[in-house]
Amino acid sequence: MLKKIMHIFFLPCSTATLLMEKRNANNISSKENWQLSMHVMMCKWCKAYEEKLKILDSILKKKWFREEKTDLNDADIQKFKDRMFEKLDF
């Protein structure tokens, strides 16, 4: 019952996870940040997701800054896209 009320007045979990990603990119409004904070306080699943997202983000940032940055050309980007589409069965 509380979960249904929370989703009506605050946010559904799908929107909350999207806003978590936006927050990581520093592209979130104060209203969205407030709504997300309220949702995470009440939803144990989104709170767990947020914690895992922070851990994953920190690991990726450490790896990114540790490795040498190389310039990617258009061919490399296209190869990556092609592999992703193959894995997604497009």
N, C-alpha and C positions, 0 to 999 in steps of 0.2 A: 504494500500500500504506500509506504513512504517513498519507495523507489519510483512509483508512477507519479506521485505528486512532485517529486524532485525533478523528473523529466519534463513535466508540464511547466513548472515555474522557472527552472534553471536551464539545464541543457541535457540532451541525450548523450549517451556515452560516445557515440560516433562523432558528434560535434566536439566533445571535450578532448578526444584524442587529436583531432585536427588542430584545435587551439593549442594543445601542448607543443605540437610541431611548430606552429606559428610563434609561440613564445620562445622556443629555442632559436628561431631565426630573428628574434627581436622585431617582430612585425605584428604586434598584437595591441589592440586598443585597451584603454583602461577599463571600459565596460566589459570587454571580453575577458580580460584578466580577472576581474571581480567575479564574473559568472563562472569561470573555470575554477577559481579558488573555492567558491561555494560548492561546486559540484564535487571537487576532489575531497573536500572535507567530509562529504556524506557517502561517497562511493568508494568502497574498499578496492574494487577492481581497477578503477581509474587511478587510485592512489598507487597501487602496485605497478601499474603500467608507467606512471610518471617516474617512479623510482628507477625502474629498469631503463627507461628512456634516458635519464640523466647519466646512468652508468655507461650505457652504450655510447652516448654522445661524448663523454669524457674519454673513453677508449679510442674512439675514432679521431678525436682532436689530437690526442697524444701521438697516434700513429701518423696522422697527416703531417704534423709539424716535425716529426722525427725523420721522415723520409725526405729525400731530395724531391723537389717539385720539378717536374718536367713539363715542357710544353706539349700539349696534345694537338695533333693535326686533325683535319676533318676526316681522314680515312680511319684513324683510330676511333674516333667518336662514332662513326657509322658502323664499324665492326662491333663495337659495344652494343649499339642499338639493335643490330641484327641478332646478336646472341640473346639479348633480352627478349626480343619478340619470339625467337625460337623456343625459349624456355616457357614463355607465356602461352604458347600454341596459338599465335595469331595467324 
